[in-house]
């Protein structure tokens, strides 16, 4: 980047207050946690509903950052750094990106729509990269923040930009248009995503079209509704399967081949290597861009035929020898490397961090400069071991500490042994041509084909949804007990720690110890502490819930023996749950035990609502809150202490916001299950349980399926067998025609009894084959739907998933 500070001040529209206007900026950051922050970073202190970047400025100054865009200078920092004072830091970031974009005259393709934006962007990058040096949005950086950060990645060697833009309400697209300043527009499919932010579909389309107000051409599928809303000054290049007035008309031929007729008189054939409608539509949008750019029919057909399914997610997988694998095996460019390394830091489960990296492509830098930058990134992230695969990286980083080079993936695999990696977190990041999926297969822990996919983006969304309902000063404790409600405790805990959760809650000491061993430093409360585990809890800095005088005296005795001072404990009051906790007649004895006691310190006082999700027990819940307020105040006044107070669980946060006190406890809501249907619609699905079809067979009328012949065919029936059963946590009550799975978008009813390791489903009316994916639960069927059908609660469905089921964590 190399921008002079004196040039930045007018670009930001800021007032400067600091030590010097000399120096350069080489990096822009909004994340105080990134290890890439340094003395050449320009940090934008963004203020959102859930976080204020100004809070971290002192911490960043200690790390060497000296340039900050702020709305005010935080207390204690004046004179310590350079401050660019603006009214709105997000607006300043966008203005800065727009100014930076104007420094370059390269053509830019902008993509928007409801679905397919990231796919079209990545495929265009693949199709055009042999002829252009492309800068593109990393991953799905298409938001009000992501777009400016993407554009700031342009450098002098790029000669084409491809950026995607997403919006959630009105008034957003004009800001992104000013940042991207596109020459070519692509409008992808318009669907139902973000409908809630608009009064109707027409308003959403009108807002999206603002991205294209100054383009030289807009590429889109011909659509009369969209064209009525389009400014007549915008020139279009349209395509269609049915409308002969489109500029390009396609018709399906044999073997995925399409006949393509351009209204300029040319026609040709191209094979699209997909059968689903969404992929075909996205492929045609890419084909249209190539047509507009003047590519020959031969080149278009050859390249389109090689399109491939994309994995757009960073995935966390369990590896051999207690390793953790971060799978980013289809992507190797400088911008996405920066993102992947930050994700590695978030998810590391071991002190030893390893990166397996292919040659880096499409950076826009000269080779020597690129690998100097790559080396700087690796060094900043304290990578213990670097394995480079490819002739260029092996040459350029040969002298880098901890580096080992291989000329090809096969060369590396030939040297791989069972003991090559142990107790380390490994980022596998490679360009598609290097086939790094072969590396992942060998490093991944071997388990059966059923997997529970955990969407970390959804976890963050749900966490922020509940945080948005709280006062800024209210702290949050998140429950990660029971293996994170079945989702995986330490992976969830790492995400939450990264997002500054205040406390984590576990049921038993061993759960807390596992989190500490995984590197979690966030305070942890043990909700069901057993006296036999007190010593282990102290050794691992775990904080016990105290619910009885006997338990309190036992812990104080241990604290005396270990010569502890002010060890944090949490006092549980029983206001009506009648499970654990001090009742009113025990408060005096509790106070007597705590008075003049320096061995322990009451960190919080709390209680548990029994029926906060049941409207007819509202008066009972309000009575619990009243008791808690009275009893906790008595303890605080008698002991002259000011601990945190908390009583709200997930449904309490939603239904009784007036009782936030100092902290709330978030549980099932984090995992996408709300207090009621209305609340759940505002949450995102976190876990999707998937498997594959092992075998498809046809049975005749009168033949049966499974144990005890619970299903007998009344007609010729196709049956698919799936490798998942009650040993994986699927209730037998969900079988025998009551439950279903989703295969290729359609319901497949479960036939007969669910077995220990398998179930059979009816696929008579579904086009499917061995190896096809089957969704057991996720967006459909939901765990709520399954729980209601079985007469239980979603907690039981989630926590019942066996640990033999592989968990795969991913971030879009």
N, C-alpha and C positions, 0 to 999 in steps of 0.2 A: 504494500500500500504506500508507505513512505510519504505521508502527508505532513506538511509543515503546520505547526500549531497556529501560527498567525493567519493561515488560510482558513483554518477550521472555524474560528470565532465568527466571522460573518456568515458562514454556511449554516451555522446553528442558530443564528439570530440571537446570540447570547451576550451576556455581560461577563467579562472576564475578571476574575479575582484570584490572584495566585502569585507564584514566585517568579516565573519566567515564561515568556511567550516564545522562547527558542526551543528547538527540539522537533522530533518527528513522532508521528503516530503510525504504527504498523499493524494494529489489531484493534478490533472493536468488540466489546463484551457487554453482556447484560447479566451474566451469571457469576456471582461472587465465588462460587465453588469451583469454577474451572481452574485447572492447573496451568492453563495457558495465559493467565493474567500476569502481566509484567510491567516494567517501566515504560514500555512503548504502547501500552493499552489505553484506549479511550473507553472509559466505563460509563454507560448510561444507567443512572439510578432510576429505573422504572418504578412507578407506583401503581399497583393493581389492587384489586379487591382483597387479595389474600397476602400480599407481600409488598414491602417497601424497600427498594434497593438502597435507600439512604442509610438504613440501619447497619449495613455491612461495610460502610466506607472506612471506618477506623481499622477494621480487620484487613481491608484491601491495602490501605496505606502501609500497614506492617509488612505486607507481602511485596511491596515495591511499586504498586500502582500509584501514579502521580497525577493523572488527568481524569476528571470526573465531570459529567454533565448532570446538573442537579437543579432542583427547584429552590433549594436553600442550602446553606452550608451547615452541616450537622455540628452540634455542640462538640467542642474539643478538637476540631479538625482544621480550624482556620489557621492559615500560615503553613500547614503541613503539606499542601498539594495545590495543584491548579484546578480551579473550579470554573465551569462554564454555566452560568446561571440562566435558566430559561423558565417559562411559565409551565410548560408541559414537556416532560422528558420523552414520552412516546412520540409526540409531534416533532420534537427536535430530532429524534432518531430518523423519522421518515423524511424530514427536510434535509438532513445530512445525506441520507441515501440518495435522494433525488438530485442533490448537488453533485454527489459523487458519480451518479449515472451520467450526468451531463459532461463529465470529463472524457467520455468515450463515445465514439460515433458508430459503434458496432450495431448491426441489425439484431433485433430481439424478437423472439416468438413468445407470446403470452398465452397461457392456457387457463381457462376457467370452465366451470360447469358444476353439476352436483356430484357426478361420478366420473372416474377415469382420468382425472387430471394428472395424477402422479404416474400412472401407467403410460399415458401418451407422452409425457415429458421424458421418461426413462427410455421408451422405445425410440423417440425422435433422437435422443442423444446417441443411442446405439446405431441408428440408421444413417445419421449425418456425420458422426465422428470421423469416418475415414477422410472426410473432405474439409472439416472445420475443426478449429480449436475452441471447444465449447465450454462456457460457464453455465451451470444450471443450478436450480434450487436443490440443495441436499435433502434427501429423504422427502418429507412432505412439508417443507418450510413454506407454507402458503398463507400465513396469517398476517395480521397487522404488524407483528414483530418479525415473523419469519421472512417475509418478502424483503424488507430493507436489509436484513442480515445477509440474505442470499445475494442481493445486488452489490453489496459492499465487497463481495468476493471477486468482482471483475478486476482483471489486470491488463496490462498493455498487450499481452500476447493473444488474448482471446479475440476471436473474430465473429462469434455468434453467441447470443445468450438465449436460454430457454428457461422461462420462469413460470411457475404456476401461482394462481391467486385464488384464495378462498375467502368467502365472507359468510357472516352469520346474521347480519341485519343490514338495514339501510344506512347510507352515509359512509360506508367503509370502502367501496370500490374506487371512488374518485381519488382517495389517498394512495391506494396501491397503483393506480394508473400513473400518477405523478412520479412514483418511484420507478416503475418498470419502463415507462415510455415505449410501449411496444410498436413494432413495425408490422408484424404479422400476428393475427389473432386466431386462436382455435377455441371454438365453443364445443365442449363435450356434452354428454347426456345430461338433460335436466330431469332430476328426480326429486324425491321428497326430503333429502337431507337439508337440515336447517329451516324447514318450513315454518317452525315456530317463531322465527325472527322476522317474518313478513306477514302482511295482511292477506296475501294470496300468491299464487304462482306467477301471475303477471308482474306483480311488484318485484318478486325475486328475479325474474328474467330481466326486467328493466334495469335493476341494480347491477346485475352481472354484465350487461352489455355496455356499461359505462367504462369498462376496461378497454373497449375497442374504439372509443370515440375519435382517436387520431390515427388508427392503423391504415396502412395502404391496402390491406386485404383482410377479410374475415372468412375463415374456413368453418363451415358448419353443415350438418345434415339439413336438407331443405325441410322447412317447417313453417307453415303459414302463420301460426300463432306467434312465433318468434319474429318473423319478418314484419308483422304488423307493428311490433314494438321497437323495431330497429330504425335508427336514424337513416333517412334515405340517402344521406351523404356518404354512408359507409359502403364501400364496395365489397361484395361478397363473392365467394367461390364455393358453390354448394354441391352436395352429392346426395344421391337417393337410390334406394332399391326399387321404388315404385313410381316416383314422380318424374315423368319424362322431360319436364321443363328444367330440371337441375342441370348444372354445368357438367356434372359427371354422373352417369347412370351405371349402376352395377347390377348384374344378374348372376345368380348362382349356377355353376356348372357342376361337373362331376368331380369327386375327390377334392373337395374344399377349394376348387378353382372358381374364380369369378371372372366374368367377362366385363371389361371396363371400357365404357364408351365416353369419350370426351367430346363436348360440343364443338371443338375446333376440328373435328373430323378424324382424329386418331382413335384407335382402339387397340387393346391388348388384353392378355390374360395374366392373372396373378393368383398364385395359391396362397391362401391365408391359413396358417397352421393351427387353427382353432375352430371349434364347433359351437361354442356358446355365443349368444348374441352380443354380450358386453365386449368380449375380446375382439369379435369381428368389427364392431363399431369403432373401437379404439384403433384397430389396425387400419381401417379405412381413413380415419382422420390423419394418421401418419402418412399414408399413401398420398393423400391430398396435398399435404405440405411438400412432399417430394415433387409432385406434379407441378405445383406452383413455383418451386425453386428451379424447375427446368431439367430435372433428372430424366434420363432416357427410360423408355418402357422396360428395356432389358435390365437396367440397374435396379429399377423399382421392383420388378418381379423377383429378381435374385435376392435382394435384401429383405423384402417383406416375407419371403418364404422361410427366412431364418429367424424370425421373431420367436421369442421363447417366453414361457411364464416367468413372472418376476416374483422374487421374494423381497418385499419392501420393508421387512422388519429386522431389527436387531434381536436375535433370539438367545436366551440364556438356557444352556442345557447342562445336565450332569455329565461329567466326563470320567474317563478311566482314572484309576489311582487317586481318587478323591480330588480330581481337578474340576474346575468349572469352565465350560466352553461358551464363549460369546461368538455366535455364528453370524458373520457378515460376509459370507463367502462368495458373493456375486458382485462386489462393488469395490473398486480401488481408485479413488481420486482424492485429491488433497483436502477438499472441503469436507467430504464425508469421513475422512480419517480423523479430522478434528472432533467431529461429533462422536465417533466410535470410541475414541480414547477417553472422552469425558464419561461415556457410558461405562467403559471398563472401570474407571475410578469409582463410579457409583456402585457397581455390582461386584467388585472384587471380594472374594471370600478368603483370600490368602495374601500374605505379604508379598509373595513372589508373583510378579506380573509378567506375562509373556505375550509377545505379538508375533504372529505368523503373517507376513505381508508380502504380496506380490509386487512386481513392478507397478509404479503409480502412473496412471494415465490422465490425460486431459486436465493438466494442472494450470496451463497457461504460463508456466515458468520454463526457463531454460533448464536443461537437465541438472547441471551442477547446482544452480540456485534452488531447484525443487528439492533435491535430496539434502541440501543444507537445512531447508525448512523442515523436512521430514525428521531429520536428526534432532533439530531443536525441539520439535513436538515430543518425540520419544524421550528425550532427556528431561523435559519439563514434567513428564508423567512418571518418571523414575521407573522405566521399564527394565526389568531384570535381565530378560533374555529376548533377543530379536532374531527371528529366522526370516531371512529374505529369500524369496523364490523368484528367479528371473535373472537374466544376464545383466540388466542395467542396475538393479538394486544391489546385486551381489558385488558389482564393481564400485558403485558410488558409496556404499556404506561399509566397505570391507574393513576399514580401520576403526569403525565405531565400536565402543566398548560393549561386550556381550553379544556381538553380531556373528551369525553363522550364515553363509550364503549357499544356495543351491541353484543350479542353472534351470531346473524345471521341477514341476510337482512330482513327476515320477522319480527324479533323482532324490528328492527329499523322502518320499515314501520308501525308497530302497534302503535308506539309512534309519528309518523309524523302527524303534524297538518297543517292547512292552514297558520299559522303564525310562523312556525318553522324557516323559513328563510325569511329575508327581507333586501333589499338594500345590498347585498353581492355578491362577486364573489366566486363561488363554484367549486372546482375541484372534480370531481367524478371519483375515480380511484380504480378499483377492479379487482381481478382475475375472470376469466370467471365463475368459479363454484359458485360465489356469486351472479350472475345474477343482477348486478348493473344497467342493462338497465331498470329494473323495477323502480329503484329510479329516473333515468333520465326522464322517462315518466311522473312521478308525479310532478317533479320539473320544467319540461319544460312548457313554455307558450303555451297554446293551440291555434293553428291556423290550417287552412285547409291544405290538403295534398300537395299543390303546394309549392315548396321551391326553392330558389335561392342559390345554393352552391357557396361559394367564396373560391377559392384556394389561401391561403396566401403565399404558396411557389411560385406560379406563380406571385403574386404581387411583391415579393422580386426579382424574376428572371428578370421581366420586368424593375423594378427600377434599378437594377444593369446593365442591357443591355444599358440603356440610360446613366447611369453614366460612363460606359466604353467608351462612345463616347465623353466624355468631358475631358478637362484638369483637372488635380488633384485639382487645386485651384478653379475651377468653382463650385459655390454653386447651390443647386437645391431647387426649390419651387415646391411642388406638389399640384395640385388642388383637393380638396375633397368636392367641392361644389355639390349641387343637390344630397344630400345623397350619396356622393362618387360615382357619375355617376351611381346611382342606386344600388351600391354594399354595402352601409353601411359606413357612414363617420367615426365614431369614431373607429370602429374596424380596418379600413384601416389606420387611423391616428396613432393608437397605434403601428401597425407594422412599419410604416414609422418613427415614433419617435424613436423606438428601433434601427432602422438602420440609425439614425443620419441625417435625412432630415433636411435641414436648415430652411425652411419655409413651412407653409401650407396655402393654399388659399381657401377662402369660398366666396360665393356670398353675403350673408347677415349676419347681426350681430347675429341673432338668431342661425345660424349654428355654428358660432364661440363660442357662449355661451354654446351650447350643448357640444362642444368638451372640453371646460374648465371644465364643470361640470363632464365630464367623466375622468378627470384627465390629460388631454393633456396640457403639459407646453411648447411645441414647439411654437416659434413665429407664429402668425396667421395674415394674411392680409385679410381685408374685401374688396372685389373688387367692390361691389355696395353699399356703405354705405349711409344710409338715415339719414338725419340730426336729425330726431326724435330719432335715436338710438345712437347718439354720447355719451350720458352719460352712457348708458349700455356698450358701447364698452370700455370706459375708466375703468369702474368698473371691467371688465373682461380682461383687458390688451390686447385688440384687436387693431390692427393697421389699420387705414383707408387708402384707396386709395383716393387721392385728385385729382379732375379732372376739377375744375373750380375755378375762383377767389371767387365767391360767397360762394362756399362750404368751401374754405380755410379760408375765413374771419369768417364764422360761427364756424368753429372748433377752430380757434384761440380765439374767444370770449369765448367759453366754457372752453378752457385751462386757460384763464385768471381768469374766475370765480372759477375754481377748483384749481387755483394756481399750475398748472402743470409746469414742467420744462423739456425741451428737449423731449417732447412726440413724439414717432416715427410716421412719416407719409410717404406715398409713392406717388410720383408725377406721374400722367399719362399724357403722351403726345399723341396727335392725329396726327399720321404721315400718315394717309390714310384710316384707318378703318371707321372714321366718325361715331363713336358711342359715346364714352366719351373721354375727354381729352383736354389738352391745345393745341391750334393751334399756328402756328408761330407768328401771330400778337398779341398773348396773353402772350408771354414769358416775355416781359418786365414788364407787370403788375404783373405777378407771382413773378418775382425777387424782385420787390418793396415790395410785401407783406411779402416775406420771409426774406428780409434784416434786420439785427439787431433784429431778433425775437428769443427770448430764450424760448418761451413757447413750441415750437415744434422743431423737428429735422428731416431733410429729410433723411430718412433711405435708400430710393432707388428712382431712376428715371426709368420709364419704358414706353414701348409702346407695341402695339399689332399688329402683322402681320395679314393681312386680307386674304392672298392667298399663304401662304408658302407651301401649299400642291398642288398647281396648277402650273405645269411647264410652261404653256404659259404666266403666269404673273410673270415670274422670274425678268424681268426688273423692274416691279412695286415694287416687294418685295425688290430688291436691293436699289431702290430709297427710300423706307420706312426706311431701315437700315441707309442709308446715312443721311436722315433728322434727324433720332434719334441721330446719332452720333454727328451731328453738333449742334442740339438744346440742348442736354444734356450737351455737353462740355461748351456751353455758360453759362448755369445755374451754372455749377460747378465752372467755372472761375470767374464769377461775384460774387458768394457767398463765394468763397474759401472753398468749401466743397468737400468731396470725398465719396459720397454715392455709394451703389451698383447700377449697371446698368443692365437691362435685357429687352430683346425683343423677344427671341425665345420661341415659344410654341413647342408642341410635333413634328410636322412636320418640324418646324424650326431647331430643334436639329439635325434632320436627314439630312436636305437639305442645311442648311446654317451654318455649324459648325464654320465658320470664324467669326460669329457674336455672340459668346458666352458671351462676356463681362464678368461681374462678377457673373451672375446667369442666370439660365434658368427656364422656367415654364413647368413642365410635367403634362399633363392632360390625354387625352384618351389613350395614349400609355401605361400608367401604367396598364390599364385595358385590354390590349391585342390587341388593334386596332391600327395599324400603319398607316403611311403616304401612303403606297401603298402595293401591295401584297408581294413584296420582303421583305419589312421591317416587315410586319405582320408575315411572316414565321419564323422570328427570335424571335418572342414573344410567350408567353404561354397564353392559354385561362384561364381567371380568373373566369368568371361567367358561371355556368351551371344551366339553369332553368329546373326543373324536376317536374313531377306530376305522378299520377298513373291512371290506368284504373279503372273507377267506374263500368262499365257494358259493356258486349259484347252481341250484339244481331244480329240476321240474318233477313234481309229484302228481299222481293221478287222483281222481275222485276216490275217496275211501281210504287213502293212505294217510298216515299220521306223522306228526312232527314232535320230537322230544320225549322226555320222560312221561310216563303214565298216559300217553296218547291224549294229552289235553287238547290238542288241535287235530281235527280230522278234516281233510279237504273235502269240500262239497263240489269241487270242479277242478279242472287242471290248474295247478298253482305253481308259481315260481318262488322258491325259497332261497334267501341269502343267509349265510351263517356268518356271524360277527364274533371276533375273539374278545368278548367282554361279558362278564357275568357277575353273579352275586359276590364272588371273591374280590371283585374290583369295586364293590360298593353299590351295585345296582340291585334294588329290592326285588325279590321274587314277586311281590304284589303288583309290580309294574308290568308283568307278563300276561299271558293268556288273553290277548286282545285289548287289554286296558291301555297299555302304553304304545308308544311309537318312536321311531327314529326318523331323521331326515336324510334321504339319499338323493343326490342330484336335485335338490329343491323340493322333493315330494315326500309325503308321509309314507312310511313303511311300517305297518302294524306289527307288533311283536306277537309271534305265533307260538303257542305252547308255553311250557314252563321255561323260565330263565334258568340256565345251568350254572354251575360254579364258574366256568371259564368261558362260556359261550352263550349267545342267544340267537334265535332264528327269527327272521322278519319276512313278511309277505311283500315281494317285489313284482307281483304279476303285472302290474300296470306301470312299472318304472323301468326305463332304459338304463341298465347298469351292468357292470362286469366285475370280475374279481380284481381287487386292488382299489376299487372306487371308495371314496370316503363316506363314512356314515357319522352323523352328528347325534350323540346320545342326549346331550343337553347343551344349551347355550342361549342364543337369541330365540330359538324354537327347537324343541320345547324348552321352556324356562324351568329353572328349579322350583319356582313358585307354582307353576302349573303341575309339575310332578308331585310336589308336596300336597297340594290341594286334592289331587286325585287319590293319593295314598292316605289322606287323613293325618298328615304329619306337618312338620314345619321345614322351611328351606334349610335351616341350620343342619338338620339331620341328613339331608341329601348331600350337602356340601362336605360336611365333615366325615361322611361315610365313605368317600372315595379312597380306596386302598392306596397305601404308599408304594405298592408295586406298580401303580400307574405312573408313568413318566410325566413329570411336570416340565413344560417348555414355557419359559417366560419371554415375552417379546415386547418391543417398543417400536411403534411406527416411526 
